Amino acid sequence: LAGKNNYVAYNEEVHNEYIKKLDIQEELRRSINNGFEGFEIYYQPIVNPATNTLYGAEALLRWNSSKYGFISPALTIPILESSGLIIPLGKWITLTAARQCAKWRETYPDFRMNINLSFVQLLKSDVLRDMVDKIDEVGVPHDNIVFEVTESGQLESNKYTRSVLGGFSDSNFKLAIDDFGTGYSNLRYVKDMMFGLIKIDRLFIQNIDENEYNYMLVKHVTDLAHSLNLKVCMEGVETSKELKTVMSLKPDCIQGYYYDKPLCRNDFECRYMHYNSLVKTVITDDL
């Protein structure tokens, strides 16, 4: 198989891992074809720090395989993308999240639902029509939906995806660039691409109260973003000290385990939808 005068070293561990990924791919396909069996959307709250109230939530995919049990999205998402299964699953995610947004807007009229779009989805010619159809089906205003796209070199260099994102913006959807700071984008490019929100990656937020370099970097990015009329969300805030530090930088919204982990629908509703008041009263108390 390696060709004449060539050889390939056999690594049983690598081989077994490859076989397992193929099997997981088939399990994912079976789950999708079986009415999206085992898939569930979890919701992580996004908070407006100025008012200490709910800004919205990010919809996050979870999968409980009948064969393997719960498998981390860090493993399943790349498999879904490489196999193309993210296309049908992405439609289901959008419809499910949009339905929840419609329901939760009854309590929070300005509630925004953040939905992730992969680069693979953006390459699909009718992705915009698919998303519009699903969201209009449940009657959610387009400006209550925020589509998040992960920062990458592919995104910046591909003219077609830039055109598709322009279509999302023209349709009045909000666009956010996720994990900002880990890829190749600069703020001028983000502005030109019609993104209205940048989400600063948790890598720069961790221990920001102790790391002067990260603090100055995040401060610079936040100030520059605001000067370009971009909103800023800080991801991965976990401690009261981190919260106090990032709040001094005046972000537009904050997301992280300090407020809450991703929650199943019922837990999210029990915690946030029975009253329209402070998200977490101990936020200010801890400071």
Secondary structure, DSSP 8 states (H G I E B T S, - for coil): ---TT------HHHHHHHHHHHHHHHHHHHHHHTTSTTEEEEEEEEEETTTTEEEEEEEEEEEEETTTEEE-HHHHHHHHHHHTTHHHHHHHHHHHHHHHHHHHTTT-TT-EEEEEE-HHHHTSTTHHHHHHHHHHHHT--GGGEEEEEE--HHHHH-HHHHHHHHHHHHTT-EEEEEEETSSS--HHHHHHTT--EEEE-GGGTTTTTT-HHHHHHHHHHHHHHHHTT-EEEEE---SHHHHHHHHTT--SEEESTTT---B-HHHHHHHHSS--S-S-THHHHH-
